Amino acid sequence: MSQQNKAELIKKIHELKESRNAVILAHNYQRGEIQDIADFVGDSLGLSQQAAKHNANVIVFCGVDFMAESAAILSPDKTVLMPELSSKCPMAAMITPEELVKIKKKYP
């Protein structure tokens, strides 16, 4: 992407953010370009807490699915968007709900 196109894209993101009263949150693991455009960068819990405190109507959560879900739980009256729906946490996929139930029974 050319520098001019990049600048135009950033300008459009800022305009959309303002017109929709949105805040952009980016997890620490996001690429620098994403962090640069974000209003807040941090860990998953801190970002979800920031979303709950912020006066935005729309939360754009650049992270994995459970992070956006946490933000939605903490901010039930806000719209939470996730730009990349296929973003998953490998650690969260290491165990199924059924396996978790078995482990919890074995180790209460």
DSSP file (Angstrom, degrees, kcal/mol; ACC not computed):
  #  RESIDUE AA STRUCTURE BP1 BP2  ACC     N-H-->O    O-->H-N    N-H-->O    O-->H-N    TCO  KAPPA ALPHA  PHI   PSI    X-CA   Y-CA   Z-CA
    1    1 A M              0   0    0      0, 0.0     2,-0.0     0, 0.0     0, 0.0   0.000 360.0 360.0 360.0 133.7    0.0    0.0    0.0
    2    2 A S     >  -     0   0    0      1,-0.1     4,-2.5     4,-0.0     5,-0.2  -0.287 360.0-113.0 -70.8 160.6    1.4    3.4   -0.9
    3    3 A Q  H  > S+     0   0    0      1,-0.2     4,-2.5     2,-0.2     5,-0.2   0.872 118.8  52.8 -61.7 -36.9    1.9    6.1    1.8
    4    4 A Q  H  > S+     0   0    0      2,-0.2     4,-2.3     1,-0.2    -1,-0.2   0.934 110.7  45.8 -65.3 -45.5   -0.9    8.2    0.2
    5    5 A N  H  > S+     0   0    0      2,-0.2     4,-2.4     1,-0.2    -2,-0.2   0.890 112.5  51.6 -63.9 -38.6   -3.3    5.2    0.3
    6    6 A K  H  X S+     0   0    0     -4,-2.5     4,-2.5     2,-0.2    -2,-0.2   0.924 110.1  48.5 -63.5 -44.1   -2.3    4.5    3.9
    7    7 A A  H  X S+     0   0    0     -4,-2.5     4,-2.3     1,-0.2    -2,-0.2   0.891 111.6  49.9 -63.4 -40.0   -2.9    8.1    4.9
    8    8 A E  H  X S+     0   0    0     -4,-2.3     4,-2.3     2,-0.2    -1,-0.2   0.896 110.8  49.8 -65.5 -40.1   -6.3    8.1    3.2
    9    9 A L  H  X S+     0   0    0     -4,-2.4     4,-2.4     2,-0.2    -2,-0.2   0.917 110.9  48.8 -64.5 -44.0   -7.2    4.9    5.0
   10   10 A I  H  X S+     0   0    0     -4,-2.5     4,-2.4     2,-0.2    -2,-0.2   0.908 111.1  50.8 -62.5 -41.9   -6.2    6.2    8.4
   11   11 A K  H  X S+     0   0    0     -4,-2.3     4,-2.3     1,-0.2    -2,-0.2   0.920 110.5  48.8 -61.6 -44.0   -8.2    9.4    7.7
   12   12 A K  H  X S+     0   0    0     -4,-2.3     4,-2.7     2,-0.2     5,-0.2   0.892 109.6  52.4 -64.5 -39.6  -11.3    7.4    6.8
   13   13 A I  H  X S+     0   0    0     -4,-2.4     4,-2.7     2,-0.2    -1,-0.2   0.933 110.3  48.1 -61.2 -45.7  -10.9    5.2    9.9
   14   14 A H  H  X S+     0   0    0     -4,-2.4     4,-2.2     2,-0.2    -2,-0.2   0.902 112.1  49.6 -61.7 -41.4  -10.7    8.4   12.1
   15   15 A E  H  X S+     0   0    0     -4,-2.3     4,-2.7     2,-0.2    -2,-0.2   0.924 113.2  45.7 -63.9 -44.5  -13.8    9.8   10.4
   16   16 A L  H  X S+     0   0    0     -4,-2.7     4,-2.1     2,-0.2    -2,-0.2   0.904 110.8  53.8 -64.5 -41.0  -15.8    6.6   10.8
   17   17 A K  H  <>S+     0   0    0     -4,-2.7     5,-2.8    -5,-0.2     4,-0.5   0.923 113.1  43.2 -59.1 -45.0  -14.7    6.4   14.5
   18   18 A E  H ><5S+     0   0    0     -4,-2.2     3,-0.9     3,-0.2    -2,-0.2   0.926 114.0  49.1 -68.5 -45.3  -15.9    9.9   15.1
   19   19 A S  H 3<5S+     0   0    0     -4,-2.7    -1,-0.2     1,-0.2    -2,-0.2   0.787 118.8  39.2 -68.2 -26.5  -19.2    9.6   13.2
   20   20 A R  T 3<5S-     0   0    0     -4,-2.1    37,-0.3    -5,-0.2    -1,-0.2   0.391 106.9-122.1-101.1   2.0  -20.0    6.3   15.0
   21   21 A N  T < 5 +     0   0    0     -3,-0.9    36,-2.3    -4,-0.5    37,-1.8   0.970  58.7 161.3  51.5  57.8  -18.7    7.3   18.4
   22   22 A A  E   < -a   58   0A   0     -5,-2.8     2,-0.4    34,-0.2    37,-0.2  -0.716  35.1-153.9-110.7 157.2  -16.4    4.3   18.4
   23   23 A V  E     -a   59   0A   0     35,-2.1    37,-3.0    -2,-0.3     2,-0.5  -0.985  13.2-142.3-126.8 140.8  -13.2    3.4   20.2
   24   24 A I  E     -a   60   0A   0     -2,-0.4    15,-2.4    35,-0.2    16,-1.6  -0.916  15.6-170.5-108.4 124.6  -10.6    1.0   18.8
   25   25 A L  E     -ab  61  40A   0     35,-3.0    37,-3.5    -2,-0.5     2,-0.4  -0.937   2.0-168.8-113.5 134.0   -8.9   -1.4   21.2
   26   26 A A  E     -ab  62  41A   0     14,-2.5    16,-1.7    -2,-0.4    37,-0.2  -0.985  18.5-128.9-127.9 130.5   -5.8   -3.4   20.2
   27   27 A H  E >   - b   0  42A   0     35,-2.5     3,-2.2    -2,-0.4    16,-0.2  -0.362  31.5-108.2 -70.2 154.3   -4.2   -6.3   22.0
   28   28 A N  T 3  S+     0   0    0     14,-1.7    -1,-0.1     1,-0.3    15,-0.1   0.772 117.4  59.9 -52.7 -29.5   -0.5   -6.2   22.7
   29   29 A Y  T 3  S+     0   0    0     13,-0.2    -1,-0.3     6,-0.0     3,-0.1   0.507  81.4 109.0 -83.4  -3.8    0.0   -8.9   20.1
   30   30 A Q  S <  S-     0   0    0     -3,-2.2    -4,-0.1    32,-0.2     5,-0.0  -0.326  81.2 -90.7 -70.7 156.1   -1.5   -6.9   17.2
   31   31 A R    >>  -     0   0    0      1,-0.1     4,-2.3     3,-0.0     3,-0.7  -0.220  37.7-108.2 -61.9 156.0    0.8   -5.6   14.5
   32   32 A G  H 3> S+     0   0    0      1,-0.2     4,-2.6     2,-0.2     5,-0.2   0.847 117.6  58.9 -55.2 -38.9    2.2   -2.1   14.9
   33   33 A E  H 3> S+     0   0    0      1,-0.2     4,-1.0     2,-0.2    -1,-0.2   0.860 108.8  45.2 -62.1 -35.4    0.0   -0.7   12.2
   34   34 A I  H <> S+     0   0    0     -3,-0.7     4,-1.1     2,-0.2     3,-0.5   0.920 112.7  49.8 -73.4 -44.8   -3.1   -1.7   14.2
   35   35 A Q  H  < S+     0   0    0     -4,-2.3     3,-0.3     1,-0.2    -2,-0.2   0.871 105.5  59.2 -61.1 -36.4   -1.7   -0.5   17.5
   36   36 A D  H  < S+     0   0    0     -4,-2.6    -1,-0.2     1,-0.2    -2,-0.2   0.849 110.2  40.9 -62.2 -34.9   -0.9    2.9   15.8
   37   37 A I  H  < S+     0   0    0     -4,-1.0    -1,-0.2    -3,-0.5    -2,-0.2   0.626  97.3 102.1 -88.6 -14.2   -4.5    3.5   14.9
   38   38 A A     <  -     0   0    0     -4,-1.1   -13,-0.2    -3,-0.3     3,-0.1  -0.317  64.8-145.9 -73.2 151.9   -5.9    2.2   18.2
   39   39 A D  S    S+     0   0    0    -15,-2.4     2,-0.4     1,-0.3   -14,-0.2   0.798  89.3  20.3 -80.3 -33.1   -7.1    4.4   21.0
   40   40 A F  E     -b   25   0A   0    -16,-1.6   -14,-2.5     2,-0.0     2,-0.4  -0.999  63.5-168.2-140.2 141.1   -5.9    1.9   23.6
   41   41 A V  E     +b   26   0A   0     -2,-0.4     2,-0.3   -16,-0.2   -14,-0.2  -0.991  37.6  99.4-126.2 135.5   -3.3   -0.9   23.5
   42   42 A G  E     -b   27   0A   0    -16,-1.7   -14,-1.7    -2,-0.4   -13,-0.2  -0.962  65.9 -41.2 179.6-162.1   -3.0   -3.5   26.3
   43   43 A D     >  -     0   0    0     -2,-0.3     4,-2.4   -16,-0.2     5,-0.2  -0.376  61.2 -98.8 -86.7 170.9   -3.8   -6.9   27.6
   44   44 A S  H  > S+     0   0    0      1,-0.2     4,-2.0     2,-0.2     5,-0.2   0.906 119.2  41.8 -61.3 -47.6   -7.2   -8.6   27.2
   45   45 A L  H  > S+     0   0    0      1,-0.2     4,-2.5     2,-0.2     5,-0.2   0.938 114.8  50.8 -66.9 -46.1   -8.7   -7.8   30.6
   46   46 A G  H  > S+     0   0    0      1,-0.2     4,-2.2     2,-0.2    -1,-0.2   0.883 111.1  49.1 -59.2 -39.6   -7.4   -4.3   30.7
   47   47 A L  H  X S+     0   0    0     -4,-2.4     4,-2.4     2,-0.2    -1,-0.2   0.899 110.1  50.4 -68.5 -39.9   -8.8   -3.5   27.3
   48   48 A S  H  X S+     0   0    0     -4,-2.0     4,-1.7    -5,-0.2    -2,-0.2   0.895 111.8  48.4 -64.7 -38.7  -12.2   -5.0   28.3
   49   49 A Q  H  X S+     0   0    0     -4,-2.5     4,-1.6     2,-0.2    -2,-0.2   0.897 110.2  51.8 -66.5 -39.9  -12.2   -2.8   31.4
   50   50 A Q  H  X S+     0   0    0     -4,-2.2     4,-1.9     1,-0.2    -2,-0.2   0.898 107.2  53.7 -62.0 -40.8  -11.3    0.2   29.4
   51   51 A A  H  < S+     0   0    0     -4,-2.4    -1,-0.2     1,-0.2    -2,-0.2   0.896 106.8  51.6 -61.0 -40.7  -14.1   -0.5   27.0
   52   52 A A  H  < S+     0   0    0     -4,-1.7    -1,-0.2     1,-0.2    -2,-0.2   0.848 113.6  44.2 -65.9 -34.1  -16.6   -0.6   29.9
   53   53 A K  H  < S+     0   0    0     -4,-1.6    -1,-0.2    -5,-0.1    -2,-0.2   0.764  95.1  94.3 -80.9 -26.3  -15.4    2.8   31.2
   54   54 A H  S  < S-     0   0    0     -4,-1.9   -31,-0.1    -5,-0.2    -3,-0.0  -0.328  73.4-135.7 -73.3 149.0  -15.3    4.5   27.8
   55   55 A N        +     0   0    0    -33,-0.1    -1,-0.1    -2,-0.0    -4,-0.1   0.336  63.4 124.2 -86.4   8.6  -18.2    6.6   26.6
   56   56 A A        -     0   0    0     -5,-0.1   -34,-0.2     1,-0.1   -35,-0.1  -0.333  54.8-150.6 -67.8 149.1  -18.2    5.1   23.1
   57   57 A N  S    S+     0   0    0    -36,-2.3    22,-2.5   -37,-0.3     2,-0.4   0.729  85.0  46.4 -85.3 -26.9  -21.2    3.4   21.7
   58   58 A V  E     -ac  22  79A   0    -37,-1.8   -35,-2.1    20,-0.2     2,-0.5  -0.963  67.0-161.5-124.0 132.6  -19.2    1.1   19.5
   59   59 A I  E     -ac  23  80A   0     20,-3.3    22,-3.5    -2,-0.4     2,-0.7  -0.962   2.8-162.2-113.4 121.5  -16.1   -0.9   20.5
   60   60 A V  E     -ac  24  81A   0    -37,-3.0   -35,-3.0    -2,-0.5     2,-0.8  -0.912  13.9-163.3-102.2 109.5  -13.8   -2.2   17.8
   61   61 A F  E     -a   25   0A   0     20,-3.1     2,-1.2    -2,-0.7   -35,-0.2  -0.838   9.9-165.0-104.4 108.5  -11.8   -4.9   19.5
   62   62 A C  E     +a   26   0A   0    -37,-3.5   -35,-2.5    -2,-0.8     2,-0.3  -0.750  59.7  72.3 -92.1  91.9   -8.7   -6.0   17.6
   63   63 A G  S    S-     0   0    0     -2,-1.2    21,-0.2   -37,-0.2    24,-0.2  -0.870  89.3 -44.9-172.2-161.4   -7.9   -9.2   19.3
   64   64 A V    >>  -     0   0    0     -2,-0.3     4,-1.4     1,-0.1     3,-1.1  -0.441  60.8 -96.9 -90.2 168.0   -9.1  -12.8   19.6
   65   65 A D  H 3> S+     0   0    0     22,-1.9     4,-2.2     1,-0.3     5,-0.2   0.839 118.3  54.3 -55.5 -43.9  -12.7  -13.8   20.0
   66   66 A F  H 3> S+     0   0    0      1,-0.2     4,-2.2     2,-0.2    -1,-0.3   0.807 104.5  57.2 -66.2 -25.4  -12.9  -14.3   23.8
   67   67 A M  H <> S+     0   0    0     -3,-1.1     4,-2.1     2,-0.2    -1,-0.2   0.929 108.6  44.8 -67.8 -44.6  -11.5  -10.7   24.3
   68   68 A A  H  X S+     0   0    0     -4,-1.4     4,-2.2     1,-0.2    -2,-0.2   0.876 111.9  53.7 -65.7 -36.7  -14.4   -9.2   22.3
   69   69 A E  H  X S+     0   0    0     -4,-2.2     4,-2.1     2,-0.2    -2,-0.2   0.910 107.8  50.2 -63.4 -41.7  -16.8  -11.5   24.2
   70   70 A S  H  X S+     0   0    0     -4,-2.2     4,-2.3     1,-0.2    -2,-0.2   0.913 109.8  50.5 -62.1 -42.8  -15.4  -10.2   27.5
   71   71 A A  H  X S+     0   0    0     -4,-2.1     4,-1.3     1,-0.2    -1,-0.2   0.895 109.5  51.2 -62.5 -39.5  -15.9   -6.6   26.3
   72   72 A A  H  < S+     0   0    0     -4,-2.2    -1,-0.2     2,-0.2    -2,-0.2   0.875 109.8  49.6 -66.1 -37.1  -19.5   -7.4   25.3
   73   73 A I  H  < S+     0   0    0     -4,-2.1    -2,-0.2     1,-0.2    -1,-0.2   0.910 114.9  43.5 -66.8 -42.3  -20.2   -8.9   28.7
   74   74 A L  H  < S+     0   0    0     -4,-2.3    -1,-0.2     1,-0.3    -2,-0.2   0.658 123.8  37.7 -77.6 -15.5  -18.7   -5.9   30.5
   75   75 A S    ><  +     0   0    0     -4,-1.3     3,-2.0    -5,-0.2    -1,-0.3  -0.524  66.5 163.2-132.9  65.5  -20.5   -3.4   28.2
   76   76 A P  T 3  S+     0   0    0      0, 0.0    -1,-0.1     0, 0.0    -2,-0.1   0.710  75.3  53.8 -63.8 -20.3  -23.9   -4.9   27.4
   77   77 A D  T 3  S+     0   0    0      2,-0.1     2,-0.3     0, 0.0    -5,-0.1   0.394  98.6  80.3 -93.5   3.9  -25.3   -1.7   26.1
   78   78 A K  S <  S-     0   0    0     -3,-2.0     2,-0.5    -6,-0.2   -20,-0.2  -0.777  81.1-117.8-110.8 154.7  -22.5   -1.2   23.5
   79   79 A T  E     -c   58   0A   0    -22,-2.5   -20,-3.3    -2,-0.3     2,-0.5  -0.798  28.2-158.7 -87.8 126.6  -22.0   -2.7   20.1
   80   80 A V  E     -c   59   0A   0     -2,-0.5     2,-0.4   -22,-0.2   -20,-0.2  -0.939   8.5-170.3-111.5 123.3  -18.8   -4.7   20.0
   81   81 A L  E     -c   60   0A   0    -22,-3.5   -20,-3.1    -2,-0.5    -2,-0.0  -0.866  11.5-160.2-112.2 145.1  -17.2   -5.4   16.6
   82   82 A M        -     0   0    0     -2,-0.4     3,-0.2   -22,-0.2   -20,-0.1  -0.957   7.4-156.2-125.0 110.8  -14.3   -7.7   15.9
   83   83 A P  S    S+     0   0    0      0, 0.0     2,-0.6     0, 0.0    -1,-0.1   0.814  88.1  40.0 -58.6 -32.9  -12.6   -6.9   12.5
   84   84 A E    >   -     0   0    0    -21,-0.2     3,-1.7     1,-0.1   -21,-0.1  -0.863  66.0-175.6-122.4  97.0  -11.3  -10.5   12.1
   85   85 A L  T 3  S+     0   0    0     -2,-0.6    -1,-0.1     1,-0.3   -20,-0.1   0.710  80.7  62.3 -66.7 -20.6  -13.9  -13.0   13.1
   86   86 A S  T 3  S+     0   0    0    -22,-0.1     2,-0.6     2,-0.1    -1,-0.3   0.457  72.2 120.0 -85.7   1.5  -11.5  -16.0   12.6
   87   87 A S    <   +     0   0    0     -3,-1.7   -22,-1.9   -24,-0.2     2,-0.3  -0.546  40.6 172.0 -70.7 116.5   -9.1  -14.7   15.2
   88   88 A K        -     0   0    0     -2,-0.6     3,-0.1   -24,-0.2    -2,-0.1  -0.898  36.0-119.4-125.4 153.5   -8.9  -17.5   17.8
   89   89 A C     >  -     0   0    0     -2,-0.3     4,-1.1     1,-0.2     3,-0.3  -0.841  16.6-149.8 -91.6 119.8   -6.7  -18.1   20.9
   90   90 A P  T  4 S+     0   0    0      0, 0.0     3,-0.4     0, 0.0    -1,-0.2   0.863  97.7  53.6 -57.9 -35.8   -4.7  -21.3   20.4
   91   91 A M  T >4 S+     0   0    0      1,-0.2     3,-1.4     2,-0.2     4,-0.2   0.876 104.2  54.4 -68.1 -35.8   -4.7  -21.8   24.2
   92   92 A A  T 34 S+     0   0    0     -3,-0.3     3,-0.5     1,-0.3    -1,-0.2   0.752 106.9  52.9 -68.3 -22.3   -8.5  -21.5   24.4
   93   93 A A  T 3< S+     0   0    0     -4,-1.1    -1,-0.3    -3,-0.4    -2,-0.2   0.359  83.5  89.8 -92.9   5.1   -8.8  -24.3   21.8
   94   94 A M  S <  S+     0   0    0     -3,-1.4     2,-0.3    -4,-0.1    -1,-0.2   0.651  93.6  32.3 -77.0 -13.6   -6.6  -26.7   23.7
   95   95 A I  S    S-     0   0    0     -3,-0.5    -1,-0.1    -4,-0.2     3,-0.0  -0.999  74.5-133.1-145.1 143.1   -9.5  -28.2   25.6
   96   96 A T     >  -     0   0    0     -2,-0.3     4,-2.1     1,-0.1     5,-0.2  -0.538  31.9-110.9 -88.8 161.6  -13.2  -28.8   24.8
   97   97 A P  H  > S+     0   0    0      0, 0.0     4,-2.1     0, 0.0     5,-0.1   0.885 120.2  54.0 -57.5 -37.5  -15.9  -27.9   27.3
   98   98 A E  H  > S+     0   0    0      1,-0.2     4,-1.9     2,-0.2     5,-0.1   0.908 107.5  49.1 -64.7 -41.6  -16.6  -31.6   27.8
   99   99 A E  H  > S+     0   0    0      1,-0.2     4,-2.4     2,-0.2    -1,-0.2   0.883 108.7  54.2 -64.5 -37.6  -12.9  -32.2   28.8
  100  100 A L  H  X S+     0   0    0     -4,-2.1     4,-2.6     2,-0.2    -2,-0.2   0.911 106.4  51.3 -62.6 -42.6  -13.0  -29.3   31.1
  101  101 A V  H  X S+     0   0    0     -4,-2.1     4,-1.9     1,-0.2    -1,-0.2   0.920 110.7  49.1 -60.5 -44.0  -16.0  -30.7   32.9
  102  102 A K  H  X S+     0   0    0     -4,-1.9     4,-2.1     1,-0.2    -2,-0.2   0.921 112.1  47.8 -61.4 -44.8  -14.2  -34.1   33.3
  103  103 A I  H  X S+     0   0    0     -4,-2.4     4,-2.8     1,-0.2    -1,-0.2   0.902 110.2  51.9 -64.9 -40.9  -11.1  -32.4   34.7
  104  104 A K  H  < S+     0   0    0     -4,-2.6    -1,-0.2     1,-0.2    -2,-0.2   0.849 109.8  49.7 -66.0 -33.2  -13.1  -30.3   37.1
  105  105 A K  H  < S+     0   0    0     -4,-1.9    -1,-0.2    -5,-0.2    -2,-0.2   0.896 114.3  44.9 -68.7 -39.7  -14.8  -33.4   38.4
  106  106 A K  H  < S+     0   0    0     -4,-2.1    -2,-0.2     1,-0.3    -1,-0.2   0.869 127.1  29.0 -71.9 -37.0  -11.5  -35.1   38.9
  107  107 A Y     <        0   0    0     -4,-2.8    -1,-0.3    -5,-0.2    -2,-0.1  -0.691 360.0 360.0-126.0  76.9   -9.8  -32.1   40.5
  108  108 A P              0   0    0      0, 0.0    -1,-0.1     0, 0.0    -4,-0.1   0.529 360.0 360.0 -66.2 360.0  -12.6  -30.1   42.3
